Amino acid sequence: MSPISQSNGIFSPNAFTQPSDGSTLTCSILVVGGSTAAYSAALTALSMNVDVCLVQSHAMVGGQFTAQGLPASDDGDLLKQSQSFSTVEGEKFAISKSQRWFRARQRQLQPVEGRLQQNPGGAWVCPITTTPVVSAIALNERLIPYLESGLLRLVPNSEPVEVFLTNTPGEQQRVTGVKFQRTGTAFHFTVNAPITLEATDFGDLLELAQLPSRVGQEARNDTGEAILPDHAIPQCQQSFTFNIVVEHTAPGQGKRVPAPAGYGHDYWLNPYEFTGDYWLKRSNAWQRRHFFEPYGIFRYRRIFRRSLSPKTISIGDIAVINWGTSPHPEKGECCGNDFRFGHLIGVSRAERQVLIQRARDRAQAYIHYLQTHGVPDLKTRGDLTWSADGIALEPYIREARRGIALTTIRHEDVAESFFPNQARARCFDDSVGVGQYHYLDLHGNLVAGHITPKGKDVTALPFSLPAKSLVPMTTDGLILSAKSIGTTHITNAAYRMHPVEWAIGEASGFLAVFCAWTGESPRRIVETLPLLRKLQGFMARNGIPIFWFDDVGHDDPDFEPIQVMAATGIIRSENANDLHFRPYANVSRAVVSTALVSLLELEKVSPASPSFSDVLPGAHWAYSNIETLKAQGIIAGVGGKRFAPNDMITRKQLSFLIKAAMPQAYTQAIANIPIDNQKLTRRELSRAFYELMKFKLDI
């Protein structure tokens, strides 16, 4: 195959596979969709040397970062964290090695005044922004070797039209392939694969296959979320947005965008709703931020800057206009190019296209309004959106049809109100990823009945991604990804963010790889403990965080054992009020005893008469754990009928404990721990117990 190149973020024609009409392709993993998750899932599988067919509606990979025109990552606060004496930098613990590489490459490709900058675009709401073309170039670079080797077949400009299912008596129905139609033609082709990933931005495979799914806002009985009403309102969905890329020109050099047909007449093109200023009300007084002020709308998602000073706005700076609702002292609630006049999920394809065109017209109308209401010095940059008018090729989608999965992530699993005085939300023991956004960012449309969480009900704590949320309840051969995983209308509002969707793609990609390697179904892998723990360990080994610790990065030599032992619940934080693991802290004899009981899954005993004078029933939290190990003949005291539960255990004492508990695994468990009288560290405990767990599960 001749070398593959790219120009302005678009692959050369020889990168693409163009199936003939009526043809059938086969591959190990089929990824359907052009979302951010589709990209990270495909890249994950390819990096594991598994062949992939990626079929999407456009030529550009990357979804939110590229075709949807929003290369402005919505990051949680932890991802912005700098390295300190007690923590590592956010990009080493809040995202994977692969996603960190992407962000580093974005910075390299877009220096400012010849210097590398943490935030090349200098947006005030996003800690890293670049142009869509820069994002595309970085994403494409990773795929070129796989395209040239034939491991990846990338099929553009195609939409799924049919899902093939087989039904075998006594087994779950199984997805075996998908039929596609080439955009703008009558050509059809089929891709067959043992594993298919639903990574579209709309959840279209769920609809085509008529699989159990949910649309919009559910009822309380659907999900068990107490905040929901008694009746579902499927039409209550998040708004969507056509993003526009504009440049700040010199005075008089702006290029007027014409008003779309219906401007000022059609209700979705009402200029009264628009504003070029950002208003805030503080201390009962309104504060106005003009469009080009440092914290105005232009720099909100600025993606290119000429000055090293982040707050300086210069001629030639470029921004993505992505403005939702905000208060206004005269107009009430004011809007930008968010489209709230309808919903895309659960309607016919024809209705969807009508709404998509209206949303595109609204984006055009908003720029026209700005240019005719005090901001004339703008011109659109179609060269950065691969379109003639600077409007993104696809709308930025916030919500999809969601599969009913083995696990549904609920409001009660994420919101701060359910985890008082804790640093984390629910820690799923089958976690295959982590995510964080500071609140449940619901951009509701104009349908009546939207719930509105407030206070600690809307604040989201750092959360995890359960493997079972990727597996549909009734169907094999299909893995849920992107926004179609087992979230609810509420929790999707945090799981939809750029870094989290990337993590969802990686998790679904690794699950697909394990299916390809083992021949097992996704359901069996996530429901069978040895297979699940093996998957988690393999992911952590490859730099995927699955548990929240802010002081152990994915470059730490003990990252894998620390992450997996925490996910299992056997060795976690000393204090649930923070995210620290404290890898070099010492460990008490009581803590080690408790962890060992959990690891061995022993039935606890609580005798009325204590074995040790310093561990009494009702007086010490580890009483039953210590007594359980004593009854099993695994532990002894330190003499004088004392156990010394709060003394720090030594490496030698741990070795005695392991030899008594699991003599067959002794050599394996202590291979990398010196046997001396030094105090044991928490990282060494995780290292040793991880080996015990692997021996116990035979993995």
C-alpha positions in Angstrom: 0.0 0.0 0.0 1.3 3.5 -0.8 2.0 5.8 2.1 -1.0 7.5 3.6 -0.8 11.3 4.2 -3.1 14.0 5.5 -3.8 17.5 4.5 -5.6 20.0 6.8 -6.6 17.1 9.0 -8.1 15.0 6.2 -6.6 11.7 5.2 -5.5 11.1 1.6 -8.0 9.1 -0.4 -6.0 5.9 -0.2 -6.7 5.8 3.6 -10.3 4.9 3.1 -12.0 1.6 2.4 -14.8 2.1 -0.2 -16.9 -1.1 -0.2 -18.7 -1.8 -3.5 -22.5 -2.1 -3.7 -23.7 -5.3 -2.1 -20.3 -6.3 -0.7 -19.6 -7.8 2.7 -16.6 -7.1 4.9 -15.6 -9.1 7.9 -13.4 -8.1 10.8 -12.8 -8.9 14.5 -14.3 -5.7 15.9 -16.8 -3.4 14.2 -17.0 0.1 15.5 -20.0 2.0 14.3 -20.1 5.8 14.6 -17.9 8.9 14.3 -17.9 9.9 18.0 -15.0 10.6 20.2 -15.5 7.2 21.9 -15.5 5.5 18.5 -12.1 6.8 17.9 -10.6 5.9 21.3 -12.2 2.4 21.1 -10.8 1.8 17.7 -7.4 3.0 18.7 -7.4 0.9 21.8 -8.2 -2.3 19.8 -5.6 -1.5 17.1 -2.9 -0.9 19.7 -3.6 -4.4 21.0 -3.1 -5.7 17.4 -6.7 -6.6 16.8 -8.2 -5.7 13.4 -11.0 -3.1 13.3 -13.6 -1.8 10.8 -14.5 1.8 11.7 -17.6 3.0 9.8 -18.7 6.6 10.3 -20.7 9.4 8.6 -17.8 11.7 7.8 -14.2 11.5 6.7 -12.9 13.0 10.0 -12.4 10.9 13.0 -12.8 12.3 16.5 -16.4 13.4 16.9 -16.6 16.3 19.4 -13.0 17.4 18.7 -13.4 17.5 14.9 -16.6 17.1 12.9 -18.7 18.6 15.7 -16.4 21.6 15.9 -15.7 21.6 19.6 -12.0 21.0 20.2 -12.4 22.6 23.6 -12.3 19.9 26.2 -14.8 20.1 29.1 -12.5 19.0 31.9 -13.2 18.5 35.5 -11.2 20.4 38.1 -9.0 17.4 38.9 -7.7 17.2 35.4 -6.4 20.7 35.7 -4.5 19.9 38.9 -0.7 20.7 39.0 1.9 18.5 40.6 2.5 19.3 44.3 4.4 17.8 47.2 1.6 15.3 47.9 -0.1 14.9 44.5 0.7 14.2 40.9 -0.4 16.3 37.9 -4.0 15.8 36.8 -3.2 14.4 33.4 -1.3 11.4 35.1 -4.2 10.2 37.2 -7.5 11.6 35.8 -7.1 10.4 32.2 -5.2 7.6 30.5 -1.7 7.6 29.0 -3.2 7.6 25.5 -5.5 10.6 26.2 -2.5 12.4 27.8 -0.5 11.7 24.6 -3.3 13.3 22.5 -3.3 16.5 24.7 0.5 16.7 24.6 0.5 16.4 20.8 -2.2 19.1 20.5 0.1 21.5 22.4 3.1 20.6 20.2 1.1 21.2 17.0 -0.2 24.6 18.1 2.6 26.6 19.9 2.0 30.3 20.8 4.7 32.7 19.6 6.8 29.6 19.1 6.4 28.4 22.7 4.6 25.3 24.0 1.6 26.3 26.1 -0.6 24.3 28.4 -3.7 25.9 26.8 -2.8 26.9 23.2 -6.2 28.5 22.6 -6.4 30.2 26.0 -10.1 29.8 26.5 -11.4 30.8 29.9 -13.8 27.9 30.4 -11.5 25.1 29.0 -8.0 24.3 30.2 -6.9 23.1 26.7 -8.3 24.2 23.3 -6.9 24.0 19.8 -8.4 24.3 16.3 -10.4 21.3 15.0 -7.7 20.8 12.3 -5.0 20.5 14.9 -7.1 18.0 16.8 -7.7 16.0 13.6 -4.0 16.0 12.7 -3.1 14.7 16.1 -5.8 12.0 16.1 -4.9 11.0 12.5 -1.3 10.5 13.3 -2.0 7.6 15.6 -4.1 5.8 13.0 -1.8 6.1 9.9 0.4 3.0 10.8 -2.7 0.9 11.2 -4.3 2.1 8.0 -1.1 1.4 6.1 -0.8 -2.1 7.6 -4.4 -2.9 6.8 -5.3 -3.6 10.5 -7.8 -0.7 10.3 -10.3 -0.3 7.6 -11.9 3.1 7.8 -15.2 3.5 5.9 -16.5 7.1 5.6 -19.8 8.7 4.6 -21.9 5.7 5.6 -24.9 5.3 8.0 -26.2 2.1 9.6 -29.6 1.0 8.2 -30.1 -2.5 9.6 -28.7 -4.6 12.4 -28.4 -8.4 11.9 -29.5 -10.5 14.9 -29.4 -14.3 15.4 -31.6 -16.1 17.9 -30.4 -19.5 19.2 -32.7 -21.3 21.5 -31.5 -21.1 25.1 -29.1 -18.3 24.4 -29.2 -14.5 24.3 -29.9 -13.0 20.9 -26.7 -11.9 19.2 -25.6 -9.1 16.9 -23.6 -10.5 14.0 -23.3 -7.6 11.6 -24.6 -4.3 10.4 -25.9 -3.1 7.0 -24.8 0.4 5.9 -25.9 2.8 3.2 -23.5 5.1 1.5 -24.5 8.7 2.1 -26.4 10.2 -0.9 -26.5 7.0 -2.8 -28.5 3.8 -2.9 -25.3 1.7 -2.3 -25.5 -0.8 0.5 -22.8 -2.9 2.1 -22.5 -5.2 5.2 -19.9 -5.6 7.8 -20.0 -8.8 9.8 -18.1 -9.1 13.1 -18.3 -11.2 16.3 -18.2 -8.0 18.3 -19.9 -4.7 17.4 -19.5 -1.4 19.3 -22.5 1.0 19.4 -20.5 4.3 19.2 -22.9 6.5 17.3 -23.8 9.9 18.7 -27.5 9.0 18.6 -27.6 5.4 19.7 -28.9 4.4 16.3 -28.0 0.7 16.5 -30.3 0.3 19.5 -33.2 1.8 17.6 -32.5 -0.2 14.4 -32.3 -3.5 16.3 -35.2 -2.5 18.6 -33.2 -3.3 21.7 -34.4 -2.3 25.1 -33.4 1.4 25.6 -34.4 4.7 27.1 -35.0 8.1 25.6 -35.0 11.4 27.3 -36.1 11.9 30.9 -37.2 8.6 32.6 -39.8 8.1 35.3 -38.9 7.3 38.9 -40.0 3.7 38.5 -37.7 3.3 35.4 -34.4 4.0 37.2 -35.2 4.3 40.9 -33.9 7.9 40.9 -35.9 9.7 43.6 -35.6 13.1 42.0 -37.6 12.0 38.9 -41.3 12.5 38.4 -43.8 9.6 38.3 -44.1 9.7 34.5 -41.4 9.6 31.9 -41.1 12.5 29.5 -39.0 11.1 26.5 -39.2 14.5 24.8 -37.2 16.1 27.7 -33.8 15.8 26.1 -30.7 17.9 26.1 -30.3 20.6 23.5 -27.8 20.3 20.7 -25.6 22.9 19.0 -24.0 23.6 15.7 -20.7 25.2 16.6 -19.2 28.0 14.5 -15.6 28.9 14.1 -14.9 32.7 13.8 -11.9 34.9 13.6 -11.6 38.3 15.2 -10.6 40.6 12.3 -9.2 44.1 12.1 -11.8 46.8 12.1 -13.7 46.9 8.8 -12.4 43.5 7.7 -15.2 41.4 9.0 -17.2 39.4 6.4 -21.0 39.6 7.0 -22.8 36.3 7.3 -26.2 36.6 5.6 -29.4 36.0 7.6 -30.9 32.6 7.0 -34.4 32.5 5.5 -37.0 33.0 8.2 -34.7 35.2 10.3 -36.9 37.3 12.5 -40.0 35.3 11.6 -39.5 31.6 12.5 -39.6 31.1 16.2 -36.2 29.3 16.3 -34.6 32.3 14.5 -35.9 35.0 16.9 -33.1 37.6 17.2 -34.6 38.9 20.5 -33.3 35.7 22.2 -29.7 36.4 21.2 -27.0 38.4 23.0 -23.4 39.3 22.4 -22.8 40.1 26.0 -22.4 37.9 29.0 -24.3 39.2 32.0 -23.9 38.1 35.6 -25.8 39.2 38.7 -23.7 39.7 41.8 -24.8 41.4 45.0 -28.1 42.3 43.4 -26.3 44.2 40.6 -25.9 43.3 37.0 -22.4 43.1 35.6 -21.8 43.2 31.8 -19.0 41.5 29.9 -18.8 42.6 26.3 -18.1 40.1 23.6 -14.3 40.8 23.3 -13.6 41.3 27.0 -11.2 38.8 28.6 -14.2 36.9 30.2 -16.7 37.5 27.4 -18.3 35.2 24.9 -15.4 35.2 22.3 -12.7 34.0 24.7 -15.2 31.6 26.4 -14.0 28.9 23.9 -11.2 30.6 22.1 -9.2 28.0 20.2 -6.3 30.0 18.7 -4.4 33.0 20.2 -1.6 35.2 19.0 -0.4 36.5 22.4 1.4 34.7 25.1 -0.8 36.5 27.6 -4.0 34.4 28.0 -6.3 37.3 28.7 -5.1 39.4 25.7 -7.5 39.2 22.8 -5.8 40.0 19.5 -6.7 40.5 15.9 -6.4 37.1 14.3 -7.6 35.2 17.4 -10.1 32.4 16.6 -12.9 31.1 18.7 -15.6 28.4 18.6 -19.0 30.0 19.3 -20.8 27.6 21.5 -23.0 29.7 23.8 -26.0 28.3 25.7 -28.4 30.0 28.0 -27.5 32.9 30.3 -29.5 35.5 32.2 -30.1 38.9 30.8 -31.4 42.0 32.7 -34.0 42.9 30.1 -34.7 39.7 28.1 -34.7 37.2 30.9 -33.1 34.0 29.9 -31.1 34.6 26.8 -29.5 32.1 24.3 -26.9 31.7 21.7 -26.6 28.9 19.2 -27.9 26.1 21.5 -30.9 24.6 19.8 -33.7 23.8 22.3 -36.7 23.7 19.9 -37.1 20.0 19.6 -35.3 16.7 20.1 -33.4 14.3 17.9 -33.9 11.0 19.6 -37.1 9.0 19.1 -38.2 10.8 15.9 -38.1 9.7 12.3 -34.9 10.3 10.2 -36.9 12.9 8.2 -37.9 14.8 11.3 -34.3 14.6 12.6 -33.0 16.2 9.4 -35.5 19.0 9.6 -34.4 19.8 13.1 -30.7 19.5 12.3 -31.2 22.0 9.4 -33.1 24.4 11.8 -30.2 24.2 14.3 -27.7 24.9 11.5 -29.8 27.9 10.5 -29.9 29.1 14.1 -26.1 29.0 14.3 -25.9 31.2 11.1 -28.5 33.5 12.5 -26.6 34.0 15.7 -23.4 35.1 13.9 -25.5 37.4 11.7 -27.0 38.9 14.9 -23.6 39.4 16.5 -22.3 41.2 13.3 -25.3 43.4 13.1 -25.4 44.2 16.9 -22.1 45.6 17.8 -19.6 42.8 16.8 -19.0 43.4 13.0 -15.3 42.4 13.1 -15.8 38.7 12.6 -15.3 36.3 9.7 -16.1 32.6 9.7 -13.2 30.1 9.2 -14.6 27.3 7.0 -11.0 26.0 6.4 -11.0 24.9 10.1 -14.4 23.2 9.9 -14.2 21.6 6.5 -17.3 23.5 5.4 -17.9 26.6 3.3 -19.4 28.7 6.1 -17.4 27.9 9.2 -20.3 25.9 10.7 -19.4 22.4 11.9 -20.2 19.5 9.7 -22.2 17.8 12.4 -24.1 19.1 15.5 -22.6 18.7 18.9 -24.8 16.1 20.5 -25.3 15.9 24.2 -27.6 13.0 24.6 -28.3 9.7 22.8 -30.7 6.8 23.0 -29.3 4.8 26.0 -29.1 1.0 26.2 -30.6 -0.8 29.2 -27.5 -2.3 30.5 -26.6 -4.8 33.2 -25.9 -1.8 35.4 -27.6 1.6 35.1 -25.6 4.5 36.6 -28.0 6.6 38.6 -28.2 10.0 40.2 -27.7 8.2 43.5 -24.3 6.9 42.2 -22.9 10.3 41.3 -24.3 13.3 43.1 -22.6 14.7 46.2 -25.8 14.7 48.3 -25.6 10.9 48.5 -22.0 10.8 49.7 -21.7 13.3 52.6 -18.2 14.2 53.6 -16.7 11.9 51.0 -14.3 12.7 48.2 -15.6 10.1 45.7 -19.0 9.1 44.3 -19.9 5.4 44.2 -16.8 3.2 43.5 -18.1 0.4 41.4 -16.1 -2.8 42.0 -16.2 -3.6 38.3 -14.8 -0.2 37.4 -13.1 0.1 34.0 -12.6 3.9 34.0 -13.0 7.1 35.9 -14.4 10.5 35.1 -15.1 13.8 36.7 -17.0 16.9 35.9 -18.0 19.3 38.7 -21.7 19.2 38.1 -24.5 17.5 36.2 -24.5 19.8 33.2 -28.1 19.5 31.9 -28.8 21.7 28.8 -32.5 21.1 28.8 -34.7 21.7 25.7 -37.9 23.7 25.9 -40.2 20.7 26.6 -42.0 21.2 29.9 -41.3 19.0 32.8 -37.5 18.9 33.0 -36.2 18.2 36.5 -33.7 20.7 37.8 -31.3 19.3 40.4 -29.9 22.0 42.7 -27.2 22.3 45.4 -25.5 19.1 46.2 -28.0 17.2 44.0 -26.4 18.8 40.9 -22.8 18.6 42.2 -21.0 15.5 40.8 -18.2 13.9 42.8 -15.4 12.0 41.0 -17.1 8.9 39.6 -16.3 5.6 38.1 -17.4 3.6 35.0 -18.8 0.1 35.7 -18.0 -2.5 33.2 -21.6 -3.7 33.3 -22.8 -0.4 32.0 -21.2 -1.3 28.7 -23.2 -4.5 28.3 -26.8 -4.6 27.1 -29.1 -6.7 29.3 -30.7 -8.8 26.5 -28.1 -9.0 23.7 -24.7 -10.5 23.1 -22.2 -9.5 20.5 -22.8 -5.8 21.2 -20.9 -3.4 23.5 -22.3 0.0 24.4 -20.1 3.0 24.0 -20.1 6.8 23.6 -23.4 8.1 25.0 -25.4 4.9 24.6 -24.0 3.3 27.8 -26.2 2.5 30.8 -26.5 6.0 32.2 -29.7 7.9 32.8 -30.9 11.3 31.5 -29.4 12.9 34.6 -26.0 11.0 34.8 -25.4 11.3 31.1 -24.9 15.0 31.7 -21.6 14.2 33.4 -20.5 11.1 31.5 -20.9 12.9 28.1 -17.9 15.2 28.6 -14.9 14.9 26.3 -12.4 13.2 28.6 -15.1 10.8 30.0 -16.3 9.9 26.5 -12.7 9.1 25.5 -12.4 6.9 28.6 -15.7 5.1 27.7 -14.3 4.4 24.3 -11.1 3.0 25.8 -13.1 0.8 28.2 -15.4 -0.5 25.4 -12.3 -1.1 23.2 -10.5 -3.1 25.9 -13.7 -5.2 26.5 -14.0 -5.9 22.8 -10.3 -6.9 22.7 -10.8 -9.4 25.5 -13.8 -10.8 23.7 -11.7 -11.2 20.6 -8.8 -12.8 22.5 -10.9 -15.2 24.7 -13.9 -15.9 22.5 -16.1 -15.1 25.5 -19.1 -12.8 25.3 -19.0 -9.3 26.9 -21.6 -10.5 29.4 -19.5 -13.4 30.6 -16.4 -11.3 30.9 -18.0 -8.7 33.1 -19.9 -11.2 35.2 -17.1 -13.7 35.7 -14.8 -12.5 38.5 -11.4 -13.9 37.2 -12.1 -12.5 33.7 -13.2 -9.2 35.1 -10.1 -8.8 37.3 -7.9 -9.8 34.4 -9.5 -7.2 32.3 -9.1 -4.5 35.0 -5.4 -5.5 35.5 -4.7 -5.4 31.8 -6.3 -1.9 31.5 -4.4 -0.5 34.5 -1.1 -2.0 33.1 -1.8 0.0 29.9 -2.2 3.2 31.8 -6.0 3.3 32.3 -7.1 4.7 35.7 -10.0 2.7 37.1 -10.0 4.2 40.7 -9.6 7.8 41.9 -6.2 8.4 43.5 -4.5 11.8 43.0 -1.1 10.8 44.3 -0.4 7.7 42.1 0.0 8.4 38.4 -0.2 5.9 35.5 3.6 6.0 35.3 4.0 4.7 38.8 5.5 1.2 38.8 2.8 0.0 41.2 -0.1 1.6 39.4 -1.6 -1.7 38.3 -1.8 -3.4 41.8 -2.8 -0.2 43.5 -5.6 0.5 41.1 -7.0 -3.1 41.0 -6.8 -3.7 44.7 -8.7 -0.4 45.2 -11.3 -1.3 42.7 -11.9 -4.6 44.5 -12.4 -2.7 47.7 -9.7 -4.6 49.5 -7.1 -1.8 49.8 -8.4 1.8 49.4 -7.8 5.2 50.9 -7.0 5.7 54.6 -9.5 8.5 54.6 -12.6 8.7 52.4 -12.5 12.5 52.7 -9.7 12.8 50.2 -8.3 11.2 47.1 -4.9 10.3 48.5 -3.6 6.7 48.5 -0.4 7.6 50.4 1.7 5.0 48.8 4.7 5.4 51.2 2.6 5.4 54.4 2.9 2.5 56.7 0.1 0.0 57.5 -1.2 -1.2 60.8 -1.6 -4.8 61.8 -5.4 -4.3 62.0 -5.6 -2.8 58.5 -3.6 -5.7 57.0 -5.8 -8.2 58.9 -9.0 -6.6 57.6 -7.7 -6.6 54.0 -6.6 -10.2 54.2 -10.1 -11.3 55.5 -11.6 -9.5 52.5 -9.2 -11.0 50.1 -9.7 -14.6 51.3 -13.5 -14.0 51.5 -13.6 -15.6 55.0 -16.8 -15.9 57.0 -16.3 -13.6 59.9 -16.6 -14.7 63.5 -17.1 -12.5 66.6 -16.6 -14.7 69.7 -17.9 -13.3 73.0 -14.5 -14.0 74.6 -11.7 -12.1 73.0 -8.4 -13.8 72.1 -6.4 -10.6 72.7 -6.6 -8.2 75.6 -6.1 -5.2 73.4 -8.7 -6.1 70.8 -12.1 -6.2 72.5 -15.6 -6.7 71.1 -17.3 -3.4 70.6 -14.1 -1.5 71.4 -12.0 -2.1 68.3 -13.3 -1.7 64.7 -11.2 -4.7 63.5 -12.3 -7.1 66.2 -14.2 -9.6 64.0 -11.5 -9.6 61.3 -8.7 -10.3 63.8 -10.7 -13.0 65.5 -11.5 -14.6 62.1 -7.8 -14.9 61.2 -7.1 -16.2 64.7 -9.7 -18.9 64.3 -8.2 -19.9 61.0 -4.8 -20.2 62.6 -3.4 -17.5 60.4 -2.3 -14.9 63.0 -0.8 -14.9 66.4 -0.2 -12.1 68.9 2.9 -10.3 69.9 3.1 -11.9 73.3 1.3 -11.4 76.6 -2.1 -12.0 74.9 -1.6 -8.8 73.0 -2.1 -8.3 69.2 -0.9 -4.7 69.0 -3.5 -3.8 66.3 -2.4 -0.3 65.9 1.3 -1.1 65.5 2.7 -0.7 62.0 3.3 -4.1 60.5 6.8 -5.0 59.2 7.7 -6.7 55.9 8.8 -9.8 57.8 5.6 -10.0 59.7 3.7 -9.7 56.4 5.7 -12.6 55.0 4.7 -14.8 58.0 1.1 -13.8 57.5 1.2 -14.7 53.8 2.9 -18.0 54.4 0.2 -18.9 57.0 -2.7 -17.8 54.8 -1.6 -18.9 51.3 1.6 -20.9 51.4 1.3 -21.8 47.7 1.4 -18.2 46.7 4.2 -17.1 49.1 7.1 -16.9 46.7 5.0 -15.1 44.1 3.6 -12.6 46.6 6.9 -11.5 48.3 9.1 -11.7 45.2 9.5 -7.9 45.0 9.4 -7.1 48.8 12.5 -7.3 50.9 12.1 -9.6 54.0 13.3 -7.4 56.8 12.1 -5.5 59.8 11.4 -2.3 58.0 7.8 -1.0 58.2 5.6 -2.2 55.3 4.3 0.6 53.0 0.9 0.7 51.5 2.3 0.3 48.0 4.1 -2.9 49.1 0.9 -4.2 50.6 -1.0 -3.6 47.4 1.8 -5.3 45.4 1.8 -8.4 47.6 -2.0 -8.8 47.9 -2.4 -8.3 44.2 -0.3 -11.4 43.6 -2.3 -13.3 46.2 -5.5 -12.3 44.4 -4.2 -13.4 41.0 -3.1 -16.7 42.5 -6.5 -17.2 44.2 -8.4 -16.4 41.0 -5.9 -18.3 38.8 -5.2 -15.3 36.5 
